[in-house]
């Protein structure tokens, strides 16, 4: 069994089709159709990924997303008929790791699920070779523990999504390196970059809001205009 999925989708036809397909891929799925029920099921079991529709009866998908993010960093993949930049930006801003619009290919959906789970779990996977980098990475008032997927500022924990954590970890491990948007997309999303800046811009902005004292004047994640991003001189 590859993983345990929570599918939150009010359309029984779509949820059943996805559950059946993912079962062939080796996943076990729990299907719920209401937002309130989704939170109950999430707290009652352990899931490797949540597949979340935005348009749900009762509690909305956005509300479910925010409630889950208060207690967990589990990968969340939004599946929605709302295929517009505002909905995508809001979903990413509130903590989603990926977004796929309806109608979608089951093959692509399975690939995105696999990639999201792989990215979220790679930090806790045993390493074949000893890494030369120290266990705890520090810069300014931030400390990052790559093994435990944790970030602290002045001793207080900061909750980051998997992609936010990867961006910060990349920059702290390579403090003099400048990352273009294409490089970040390939390293963090593991996909080719097609000049879609929205996902990167949203994640960088959201990361700054969590780690910076003044997000409009960033100290840790700085911009080199026309080039990319790098770790600031703290």
Secondary structure, DSSP 8 states (H G I E B T S, - for coil): --EEEEEE-S-HHHHHHHHHHHHHTTEEEEEE-BHHHHHHHHHHS--SEEEEES--BSS-HHHHHHHHHTT---EEEEEES--SHHHHHHHHHTT-SEEEESS--HHHHHHHHHHHHHHHHTTTS--SS--SS-SEEEETTEEEETTTTEEEETTEEE---HHHHHHHHHHHHTTT--B-HHHHIIIII-S---S-HHHHHHHHHHHHHHH-SSGGG-SSEEEETTTEEEE---
